[in-house]
Every structure is written in structure tokens, then in C-alpha cells.
Amino acid sequence: MTIRHGMLASGVLLVAVALVASGAANAQSSTQDPELARAIEALTEDVSRLQQLVESLTEDRQNPFRNIVRIPSVTGETESVTRVFEIVNVSSMQLAGALSLFPAEVASNNNLRTLTVRAEPEIVSAIADVIQRLDVAEAQTTADLTVHVLSPDSEGVGPPVPGHLDNVTEQLRATFGYGAMRLIDTIFVRGVDGRSVQLNGVLTLPSAGNVDLPASQYSFQGVFEVIDGEDSTFTLRVEGFRMGFRVPVLQVAADAQDGPVTVRNYTFQDAQINTNVDVPAGTEVVVGKTSAGESALFLVLTAAFPE
């Protein structure tokens, strides 16, 4: 739009100059006509104003800071420098607002994550110091959640449960009457305080008799919140804890009565646990039990907080 206005003003300026020149020639031949002299003088003033407008439009078109309010220099110097800063950790637009007190022209670009600054060298140097102090990564606390998936082991052939879970397995056996427990899988989830975490994967469930079941799909989601206790110990709170499984259930068919099984079909059932849970550091927390088909699964949680 500015370019079109500039071209139009330039054209009008050329016409006006031509009229002034024509009027001046007529004035030389008609020096006794005062009305003509006054008209030529007024036209000359209009041409001068129009020329200033054309120069202003041309300058705005070439000036990338044309939409920014210019703040007068506090030192009275006219020399200025331009510097482009790359912004890494914060919003360039918000940072530009923080720099509004400086006598400088600041243009932000959120897409490129840059700040372009034009000011006197001393001002640019001061702005660089401010950007260095403000453009820093937010301190974040990381938490590691370990999910131990346990299942009853009636045949006693499964992998052993880790020693630090012995107390938990004893309580599960006493509560539910199971003879033994085995570790199905260990799922490791790392997250950041205040952030949502999602994880998907597969695990192998216990065999049904002598038949190995296909792998089961699992999904995890929740929001991590790290709570700093009075004794400098951390607790991981998982809001909206959801652990879901697609558990295969064996369906069999035989060629003949009492004959060997030659066809194995499976259906899948969904099983899940939904809750909010707190897991203090150094503590094993049993979230609950879920089952599908003949499989019973227990989830035992532990939390750690790496420095």
C-alpha cells in the first residue's frame, strides 16, 4: 500500500512541477498580473509539501522500523547501530515489552525467535546484558516413575520379583491368597513437574497353560506434580493416573473330538486402572488390581528424583 501511495504521489509531484514551470513561464510574460503571481506562489508551496510527502513515503518503505514509536536519544547523539538477537527460551514478544523503557527501536519476530534492536552503541550493549539475564531456561524438576507389573505365579516358573518388592508381594499374597507372584514387566516413565506424560508399549503376559499368549499393548498417561516436603524429601503426585492394557484371551478349536489343538484364536479385552496417586521417594505404592480373562495384574509404583 505504501509503495502504491508513493508512486501516486511521485506522479502528482511531476504534474505539479510541470504546472509550476508553465506558470513561471507565463509569469515572465505577464509580470503585471498579480492574481497569476499569487497562484504560482501557492502552487509552489503545494509542490514543496508534496515533495516532502514523497520523501517520507519512500523512507517509510525502506525503513523496517516504520511502525515503531521512536524514542528520542537521552544523550543527544545521532549515531546508532543495529543488532539482531536470537531468543532461545522465552517469548521474543514478551521480551520486547520488557525492553520498552530503553530509548531504542525494538522489533520482535516470534516465528524466527529474534529481536532486532537499533539504538546507540551503549544502549544496545545494555540491552544485550538484559537479554542475557532474561533469556534463560525455566528451572524444572524431573521425576522418574517406575511401574512394576506383577501377576500371580501359580506354576512358579516366572521371573522372580525384585528384592525391594518382597514386603509388597508378602502383603499381596496375604490379602488375596496367592501362593507366589512374578514380575511381568517393568515400565519406566520420566516426566517433568507440571507436565503431562504419555507412554505406549507392549508387554508379554503369562502363558495360559502351555500356550504362549501374544503380546499385550499398554498405555500410560498422567500429569506429574513434584511436592517438596518439609524434610527435603520429594513426593511424586500423578494426577489422572491411567494405566490401560489390551489383554489377549485365548479361544481354541480342535480338528476332532479330543484331538490336538491346531487353531488358536484370541480376543482382546481392555483392562485399566484410573486414579490419583502420591508416591513418596523410597516407598513402594500398590495402585490396584485389574484383570481380563484369566490374567490378574497388580501395579506397584516407585519414584526417584534425579538431580
N, C-alpha and C positions, 0 to 999 in steps of 0.2 A: 504494500500500500504506500509506503514511504517513497519507494522508487517511482511509482506512477505519479505521485504528487510532485516529486522533484522534476520529472520530465515535463509535466504540465507547466510548472512554474517557470522552467527554463524557456519553454516556448513562448509563454506570455511575456517573459522578460525580453526576448528577441523582438517581439512585435512592439513592445513599448519603446525599446531603444530606437527602432526604426521610426516610430512616431515622433520621438523627441528629435531625432536627426532631421526629419522632414519639417517639424515645426521650427527648428532652429534656422533652417534654410529660408522658410517663409518669413521668419522674424527679421532676418537680414534684409529681406526685400521689402518688409513692411514695418520698419522700426517705429513708425509713427502710431501704430495701432496698440494702445495699452492693454486692451482686453486680450489680444493674442499673446502678448508678453506674459501676462499673469497665467494664462492657460498653460503656456510652455513651462513656466516655473513650477506649477503644481504637478504637471506631468513628470517633470524631472525628479521631484521629491517622491512621487509614487514609484518611479523606476528604481530609485535608491533603496526604498523599503522592500521592493520586490527582490532586488538583488541580495539583500540581507537574508530574506526568507529562503532563497535558493541555496545560499551558502549554509544556512542552518540545517536544511533538509539533507544536504549532501554530507554534512558532518555527522548527523544522527545515523544515516545509513551505514556509515563506515565505523561507527563507534559501538562496540559491543556492550557498553555500559549506559546506553542512552535511556534505559528505563529505570535507572538507579538514581536516587537523590544524591546530589553531590554535596559533600560536607566540606566547608572551607578549611584550608590548612591552618593549623594553630601556630605554625612557625612563620607563615608568610612566604615559604619557599614554593616555587612552581615546579621544580624538577620532581618527577615521580618515576617509579619502577613498577613493573607488573610481574607477579609470581603466581604460579599455579600449584596448589597444594592437593595432594592425594589424601582423601579421607578414608580410613580403614574401618573404624569401629563404631562410629556414631553417624547420625544423620547429618549430611552436609547442610541441609536447610536449617536445622536447629542450631548448628554451629555458626552459621551465618548470622542468625539472630543474636547469638552471644557476642558477636563482634561488632554489633551495631553502634557501640559507643566510640569506636575508633574513627578518626577522620580519614576514612578510606572508602573506596568503592569495592564492594564485595559481590560477586556473582556466584551462586551455587548451582551445581548440576547433580541432582540425585541419581540420575541414570549412570553417569560416569564417576560419581562419588568424588567430585572435585570441588575446590573453592578457588576462584580466580580473584586475586586481590591486587588493586592498584592504589598506591599511596607513595608518600615519601619514604626513602630507604629506612629511616629509623622506625617509622610506623610499621612497615612490612616486617621488620625484624621483631618488633614487639608482638605482632600478630602471630608470627611463627612460633614464638615461645608459648603463647596462649593455646594454639592448636596442639602443640606437643603435649601440653598438660591435660587437655580435654579429650583428645582423641585416643583414649585408652580402652582396652577391653574390660568389660564388667567382670568383677570377681565372681566366680561361680564355684559352688561346692559339688563335687562329683560323688555319687554313691553307687556301690556295686551290690546288686541283689542277686543272690543265688537261690534258685528254686530246685529243691531235691524232690524228685518224683519217686514215691515209694509204692510198693504193691505187696500184698500177701504172697508168701512163697510156700505153698503147701507141699511142693516136691523137694524143696531145699536145694535147688540147682542154680538159683540166680546169683548174680554178683553180690558180694557182701555189702552191707550198709556201712558207710564210713564211721570210724570210731567215735567221732564227736557227736554222732546222732544216736548213740546207744541209749541214752536216757529217754529220748523221744520214742524210739522203737519199743522200749520196755513199756512205756505208757500206752502205746497203741495196742500192743499185744494184750495188756491187762484190760483195756477198755473194750476192745472188740473181739477178744478171744482168739486171735490169730496165733498160730504156732511159730511162725517166723516171718520176717519181712525181707524184701530185697530191693535193691536200688534199680529202678528202671532207667533213669537218666538224670543228668544234672544240667540245668539251664542257667546260663549266666546272662544277666541283664545289667548294662551300665547306663546310667542316666544322670541328668543334671538337675539340681534343685530348681523347682518351679516349672519344669518342662514335662511335656507328655512323652511317654515312651511306648513304642510298639515293636513287637518282635514276632516272627513266624518261623516255624521249623517243623522237623519231623522227629519222631522217636519210635523205637521198637518196643512193642508191648510183649508181655509174657506169652509164651505159646499156649495154645489150647490143646492139652494132651500132648500128642506127638506132632502136632501140626503147627508150623510157624505162621504167625499172623503177618499180614502186610504192615508196613509202617503206618503209624498214626500221625496225623497232622495236628499241630498245636498252634495256638496264638496267644499272645500276651499283650495287655495294654494297661496303662495306669499313669497317674501323674505323681512324680516324685516330689516330696517335700522333706527337706533335711531340717531336723529340730535339734538345736544345740542346748543340751541340758545344763543344769547349774554346776554339775561336777565335771564339765568339759567332755562329757560323753555324748555321742550323737545317736539319734534315733531316726530311722527312715520311715516316714509315713507314706503309704501308697494309697492315694485317693482313687476310687474307681478301679480297684484291682479286679482284673478279669483274666482268668486263665481258662481257655477253651480247648477241647480235644474232639477230634473226629475218630471215634474208636471203631475198628472193624469187628464185626460179629460174624462168626463162621456159620455158613449154611452148607451142608454136604449132600451128595447124592451118590448112590452106588449103581453099578451096572446090573446087579442081580441081588436077590434076597441073600443077606448075609455075605455078600461078595465084597471085594476090596473097594475102598473109596477111590474113585477115579476122577470125580469132578468136585471141585471146591468153589463155592460161591460165597461172596461176602457182602454183607450190607454194612453201612456205616451209621452209627448213632452219635449224636452230639452230646457231649458232657461238658459242664463248665462250672466254675466257682466265681461268684461275684461278691465282693465285699470291700470294705475299707480296713486297712491293717497297719499297725505300728510294729516295726521290727527294730528293737534296740540293738546296738552293737554288741557282739559277743553272746547273743541269745538266739536259740532256735525256737521258731514260732510255727506251730501247726495251723495252717489256714483252714483246712477242712478236708472232706472226703467227697469224691464224686465217683460215679460208676456208670458203666454202659455195658450191656451184655453180661459176661461173667467177669469182667475186669473191675477191680476196685482200686482207685488211685488216691494217695494221700500227698498233699503238698506241704513240705517243710521249708521254711524260709530262713535265711541268714543274711545279714547285711554287713558291709565293710565300707570304710570311708577313706580312700587313698588321699594322701596329702597332695 
